[in-house]
Amino acid sequence: MRLIQFILFFFTGLQLLNARAQEKSGYIPLTQQERQKVEQLLSKMTLEEKAHQLASFYPNANKRLNIPHMQAGECLHGVVAAGTTSFPQAISIASSWDPSLVERVSTVIAKEARALGIHHCYTPMLGVLRDARWGRFEEGYGEDAYLVSKIGVAFINGLQGRGKDRFGKDRVVATAKHFVADSEPLLGANGAAVEISLRSLHEVHLPPFRAAVEEAQVGSVMPAHHTLNGVPCHINTYTLNDVFRKEYGFNGLGVSDNNDLRWVQDRLFATETREETIRKALEAGVHTELAFKQTWADKRMYGPPLVAGVKSGKVPLKLLDDAVRKVLEFKIALHLDEEENPLGKEMTELQKGTKDADVNADVFFSQIDGSLSSPRANYKTVLNNPAHDALALEAARKSLILLKNNNLLPFKKDQFKKIAVIGPNADTIRLGTYSTQQPKHFITVKQGIETAVGKNATVLYAKGTDIQHPDDAQITEAVAIAKQADVCVLVLGDDDKTVMENVDRDDITLPGHQDKLMQAIMATGKPVVLVLLHGRPAAIQWAKDHVPAILDGWFLGQETGTAIAEALFGDINPSGKLTVTFPRNVGQVPAFYNTLIPGRPRMMWGTTEGATYPFGYGISYTQFRYGNLKLSKSTMNDKETIFAEVEITNAGKMAGDEIVQLYLRDDVSSLARPIKELKGFKRISLRPGETQKVSLPISSRSLEFWKDGKWITEAGSFSVMMGPNSEELQTVKLQLTK
């Protein structure tokens, strides 16, 4: 009897261990029968067919073995395909500080992707943004690792699904990118070398990826373009294997960034031969190759060079088999063979001509269309779902930030007879990068205001200036229009050329003659509201000093004009907050709130230290009053969780949302620690006169730091701070004991 009990106990333990292993991030939910199918397919493949499975964003079906095509796509803030829903840009939706909203948005993105025949999305971008000069700034979520982690996890959960719905029929594989630290490049240049300490790597840049693995079970990872401390990210076994796989538990798919395998040798000169590059990349767990607009036969490292390398013995066959196995596991987990056309539209057409077309076909395509995908029969119904548009509007509303208001806003709809809407972004489509070139619709600021006022006012319009090719005659025209109006709404910012991948800047002023236009409009003496639609922090200190009201939307998606008009006329109360610091000028870059304490007080010649707007900043049409900050316990050990508590009261006359933020500082530490670090936040809604208690947890994980190759906590005093942004904070003391 005892033996039977022992055996049952033993096998129960094995089942528990197996269940825990399956819960690890990157685990691909397959039955034993499905895993056997993977091995059977692998055993039947020729060497060339195996290599062909490693083509990403390229026809990768196998007609002979009935292996389906897995289509990749771009889904940063909406599927990059015609007629899809355009949500606020990444930096914009992060400004909502609302993970539940983010997850709902990415759930819709996944549904539209699958309807279009896209199964694997190259998003989210988890770089911790530290340089406003960087052209990819708009693709990230913010300058704080904790915030980026929370938003990133939510986005991944929406794309991939949770529990039994993980990789379901309306879900896709998410890709955490770019691994790692590409958001702190030398000179702010895209793809530039990154040289940072291991402590900075682990405390600043790796945490969002750690969360993506441990909390969201992210399915895929994409290495970055650059070298990290001298090692190209695509062959960096320390970051990809030692940290990401062994320490964090990632067991998913590795996909190269565009052309980067070839560039390990051709640009970074880190390898001597194709075979060496291929071997090192496969050893690092880069399973598939992404190369836009190139033939599989001529350009791909994982094409003929891989086949030749295996045949010569320079690339072990096991490395190839391991990579192919991972691809097949995902194709089966996603049930791609159950799609209406599992081989893919283009694959079917190609295979009519030649037996080997599925391997050697040269298909020209771009990253902004779905030419290789096979849309479902109901794709138009999915894309045109009114609920998707309603969610895009909700996201725009919650992402909009009020930076300044000298009692000018909100307008009354019958307050002004003539409203001038001026600026290069006032009446044109501004979606940001990695956006569809054919949105289902886009509401401009001018259109939104016209709809809001109806017959109550006349809307006048002038472009004012071109961002790319400014003409002072346009400014003269805009001034004349402004003089006719009772109030001016000035819409400035970026276009799709001034902030995008591979377009970095050495200046963060509003591009072109926009500052000149702003000063000319202000000189008319008319009340002015500045509306920003942009992709990187802009140097707007002059605007802060002189313009009565400032609304910041970053890029708000297809409902831009509607959300902004609602904010202008008080139909909504702006509630977003900055996820990055706004420097006064490029000389302050890199600028981020959680700096290390300097060894001496800083003195600036001719100016004062400090940013234009701090991290976490954003105001409201109402007033939120914070009560006294308290701790549930003033002493804790490293096994406990305590709570920081504060009561928030809406002391104004308008309902509104507040984002309460928790920061910590290690008062005395064996290593220098940041001045403060975000460790919690909560978005709450309050009616006028309503009070709500906010409790945010503090655990030993909140207090740890990286030292000597591991995460540790040290006993001692900590400052606990709560408030509406990173500067206006109450402080109490917490004692950590061991």
Secondary structure, DSSP 4 states (H G I P E B T S, - for coil): -HHHHHHHHHHHHHHHHHHHHHHSTT-----HHHHHHHHHHHHH--HHHHHHTTEESS---BTTTTBPP--EE--SSS-SSTT---PPPHHHHHTT--HHHHHHHHHHHHHHHHHTT--EE---B--B---TT-TTGGGS-BS-HHHHHHHHHHHHHHHH-SGGGTT-TT--EEEEEEETTTTS-GGG-TT--B---HHHIIIIISHHHHHHHHTT---EEEE-SSEETTEEGGG-HIIIIIIIIIIT---SEEB--TTHHHHHHHTS---SSHHHHHHHHHHTT--BEE-TT--HHHH-TTTHHHHHHHHHTSS-HHHHHHHHHHHHHHHHHTTGGGSSSTT-HHHHHHTTT-TTHHHH------TTS-TT----TTHHHHHT-HHHHHHHHHHHHHH-EEEEESS-PSPPTTT-SEEEEESTTSSS----SS--SS-S----HHHHHHHHHTTSSEEEEE----SSS--HHHHHHHHHHHHHSSEEEEEEE--TTTSBTTB--S--SPSTTHHHHHHHHHTTT--EEEEEE-SS----HHHHHH-SEEEE-SS--TTHHHHHHHHHTTSS------SS-B-SSGGG-S--SSPBPPSS----TTS----SB-TT--B-SS-EEE---EES-SEEETT-EEEEEEEEEE-SSS-EEEEEEEEEEESS-SS--BS-EEEEEEEEEE-TT-EEEEEEEEEHHHH-EEETTEEE---EEEEEEEESSSSS-EEEEEEEE-
